Amino acid sequence: REIPDGRWTCTNYLDYYDDQRMKIYACPLTLIKEGNGLLFDFTGSSKQAPAVVNATYAATEGYLLRAMLGLFGFAVSHCPAAIQRVMRIKAELGTIVHCAWPAGVCKGTTSVTQSVWQAATFCLSQMLLGSEKYGARAMAVSRGHLLILDVLGQDQYGVPFAAVLQDCCQAAGSAAGVAANGIDTGGIPEPEVSIPNVEGNEFRYPILYLYRRQEADSGGPGKFRGGVGLSMAFMPHDVPEISDMVIHTHGVTFPSALGLSGGYPGSLNRITIKRETNIQALFQGGTMPRSLTEIGGQEELPPPFTHTFLRAGSVVECVGGGGGGYGDPLERAPEAVAEDVVNGLVSQAAAREQYGVVIDGERGVDRDATGREQATVKTQRQSPARNPTQRLQ
């Protein structure tokens, strides 16, 4: 009741590679707040997909509750009844957010439900920003769509194994808030499974990690930066092949970890495979590669939904997105940008291109060059602007 009434909108897009082509599904949301009630209106959502990415009404409701709990009910955790009583949902039967039998549905935790959560988080935060009392609770969107790999086969002992590798999506960057950076590889604001220990995965499955680390430039730029995401590379270990690898990943076309109040979104997901590599020769020479560019071989960009395999010597790299940023990146303190560069969270190139901050080697921020760079960016922004009081021609 204390929050001003209003209406807020957001459209989230789900990219899905199906039938040998990329298909795009829209999830538009209008949030209407009147008195003590909230209406989540999904009018205009895409018709249900002929595949397993649709959400049932119950799944959509569950992920709206997830968004509400993250911003309003973090003290009540798994007791959402009070929040549920103030919510109403408008969703047309036969759409991706309220599919009709016999549509193929997602697992209730992936695909369209992520779009629902992301759009709802954005709209709810916009609503909070309109409240002087509760505006500080607003935050951008943590994590875009999910990057998931399944690896299956027989290990070196002839025993069947199956693993779901969710490192990059579970350890995504958290969103920036009104007065704080997002948490680097901090996940999302809800109770959820943590990422496994690297050695634990290597013990259980015939894989070897080359690296797992925080990925520079993956967090959304802003006055307060979104948390950076995770990247990792792994290869089959002590087996001639991993016979089955299933990739099911969204968020490779559109950024969906949206920024807030001028903040930029987190980065996209991507997966790369290098086959017939020289990795063993590198090991024998005492080199542990730190990126795919250091490894020779045939580079392959697999479709984000596909079934493939890994022979010995193949290397897979996965890069997950970060959280959305808050506020204009040009308003970020140059010293904070320089610290991010020192810590490997922002590259020097991104510091200049996204924040207008010029780093001069060991001397840190070049104040004069930074002033000129930011003035240039502001001029470029203003050049296409129009006076809103003038009639558009």
Buried (B, 14 or more C-beta within 10 A) or exposed (E): EEBEEEBBBBBBBBBBBBEEEBBEBBBBBBBBBEEEEBBBBBEEBBBBBEBBBBBBBEBBBBBBBBBBBBBBBEEEEEEBEEBEEBBEBEBBEEBBBBBBEEBEBBEBBBBBBBBBBBBBBBBBBBBBBBBEEBBBBBBBBBBBBBBBBBBBBBBEEEEEBEBEBBBBBBBBBBBBBBEBBBBBBBBBBBEEEEBBEBEEBBEEBBBBBBBBEBBBBBBBBBBBBBBBBBBBBBBBBEBEBBBBBBBBBBBBBBBBBBBBBBBBBBBBBBBBBBBEBBBEEBEEEEEEBEEBEEBBBEBEEBBBBEEBBBBBBBBBBBBBBBBBBBBBBBEBEBEBBBEBBEEEBBBBEBBBBBBBBBBBEEEBBBEEBBEEBBEEBEEEEEEEEEEEEEEEE
